[in-house]
Amino acid sequence: MEVLFGTVAYFEQEIRRHVLKEEKNKIVQIAENLELDLKFNFVCHEDLRKECLQNLSQASKKLLQATDQKLEKIPC
């Protein structure tokens, strides 16, 4: 369905798009902060640190993919 510029539907679509892009940026930023904490502030065995970093990577990828899927559903 085509949305006409200036309509309520158009602005709803644009707001959704911007919110999801911001969500992606926040996910990346939070994941980076957690990674730094795990690498430099978290005192533990190196094997546990590696496992936590792998889990963090998987979790952030999963959340980013979910956000991308939501973005793809918004018509251009």
C-alpha positions in Angstrom: 0.0 0.0 0.0 1.4 3.3 -1.0 1.4 6.0 1.6 1.0 9.6 0.5 3.5 12.3 1.7 2.1 14.3 4.6 -0.7 11.9 5.6 -1.0 10.5 9.1 0.1 7.1 7.8 3.2 8.6 6.2 4.3 10.2 9.5 3.5 7.1 11.5 5.7 5.2 9.0 8.6 7.7 9.3 8.4 7.7 13.1 8.5 3.9 13.2 11.5 3.9 10.9 13.4 6.4 13.0 12.6 4.7 16.2 13.8 1.3 14.9 17.0 2.9 13.6 17.6 4.5 17.0 16.9 1.1 18.6 19.6 -0.5 16.5 22.1 2.3 17.5 21.3 1.7 21.1 21.7 -2.1 20.8 25.1 -1.6 19.3 26.2 1.0 21.9 25.0 -1.2 24.8 26.7 -4.3 23.4 29.9 -2.3 23.0 29.8 -1.1 26.6 29.1 -4.6 27.9 32.0 -5.9 25.8 34.4 -3.4 27.3 33.2 -4.2 30.8 33.7 -7.9 30.2 37.2 -7.3 28.7 38.5 -4.9 31.2 36.4 -4.7 34.4 35.0 -8.2 35.0 37.3 -10.4 37.1 36.9 -14.0 36.2 38.6 -17.0 34.5 39.5 -16.4 30.9 37.3 -19.2 29.7 34.3 -17.7 31.3 35.1 -14.3 29.8 35.3 -15.8 26.3 32.0 -17.6 26.8 30.4 -14.4 28.0 31.7 -12.4 25.0 30.4 -15.1 22.6 27.0 -15.0 24.3 26.9 -11.2 24.2 27.8 -11.3 20.5 25.0 -13.8 19.7 22.5 -11.9 21.8 23.3 -8.6 20.1 23.2 -10.1 16.6 19.8 -11.7 17.4 18.4 -8.4 18.6 19.8 -6.5 15.6 18.3 -9.1 13.2 14.9 -8.7 14.8 15.1 -5.0 14.4 16.2 -5.3 10.8 13.2 -7.5 10.2 10.9 -4.9 11.6 12.5 -2.3 9.4 12.0 -4.4 6.3 8.3 -4.6 7.0 8.0 -0.8 6.8 7.3 0.2 3.2 9.7 2.7 1.6 
